[in-house]
C-alpha cells in the first residue's frame, strides 16, 4: 500500500500533537474540497480523526495520490503551519502541478 504520510510518523518524530492535527486537518480538508478522498478519508474529516490520520491509498483516491506523490514534499517544504497558510500553499503547489501536466 502506498503511504505518503502518517500522523504517527510525525508524532514519533517529535512534532507536537497540535501541529500534527492542524497539518493533517488542512491537507484532508483541501483534498475533501477536490473530492479526492475515499470514503475512509471522508470519515477522517467527518469524525475529526486527524491525530490518527494517514495519507494513503486507503484514504486518498488515485488522482489525489498522484498529486501527493509528486508534490507533497514540495508542499511540506513551503508550508508554515504556524501561520495557517497550508491551504494557500497547497493551492499554489497544485497550480504549478497542473501547469506541468
Steps between C-alpha positions, in 0.01 A plus 500: 500500500622849413535724804595864455497603866355394833421703808679239711821551300488871577423441867778240527733754339433746780235726344241629743151352489361847435726546194419151368126548541509837323721368220283198424178700541619746237606232253192283546259793474675620184483150348134479608430821310652342188288186555820296509430306819375145524215423740763424767656841440162672522446326834822656632364845410151428634626355828797738550743207527804701390730377777460146361496598131691338218538635148489170315318295237241423765410865558589683177374421150732444204493859372587634844771238549660592167512864607633419848765260370638770276445808716466416872869556580485839326191590699656400832815698415302816424222495758513695824240331718542758774370764258210275394590540131478130413194518277645797311831320449320184387311705240824658377675164475194357323495783242867435427430125474216558254717733291756221458237252377 
